[in-house]
Amino acid sequence: MRLGSDLQQRPDGVRHEGADQAWVTEDLPHATDAGTRSRHLLRAALGDDGLGLHPALVADVVIVAGELVLNAVDHGAAGPVGTIRLAWRRTTTHVEVSVLDSGSGPSFIGDQTGVHDDEAPRGRGLLMVDAICDAWRVERDPITESTLVTASLPLR
C-alpha cells in the first residue's frame, strides 16, 4: 500500500460505521502561504462542522497543522502535482491531523537532545508539536519519496 493511500480519496463526508469520522482532505498549494491557508481552513472547518470540539482543542489542532504544513513547505518538495495534502478526522478519543508531501525534499534528523538555541529565530515547530500532541509520527515512502506526518491530539 502506498504511503497515505487512505488519504487519497476525498471522503464523502459521511461518518464510518462506528464512531470514527472519515478523513476530510484538502490539497494546498506547495507555497509559502500554505501554513496560513491551513490554519484558516481548519479553524473554519472544525468550528463549523458540528464536531463539538472545545475551542482550546481547535486552537491546538490549528497550531499543529500549521507547523506540519510549514515543515512540508520548508523541508519537502512540491512533487509532481505541486500540492501538500492536509487531512483531519475525529476518532472516539482523538483528533488526528496528517500532512502528506508528495515531493522528495531533504531528509533531516534534528536535534535529538531536546536542547534548542534560544537565539535561533526558527526551529521550534516540532518541539511545539511534541508538547501539544499525545503522539506523532513521520513515515517516508522509499518508492515515491513522499513524507506523511500524523499527529494525534486527545479530546477534552
Secondary structure, 3 states (H helix, E strand, C coil): CCCCHHHCCCCCCCCCCCCCCCCEEEEEECCCCHHHHHHHHHHHHHHHCCCCCCHHHHHHHHHHHHHHHHHHHHHCCCCCCCEEEEEEEECCCEEEEEEEECCCCCCCCCCCCCCCCCCCCCCCHHHHHHHHCCEEEEEECCCCCCEEEEEEEECC
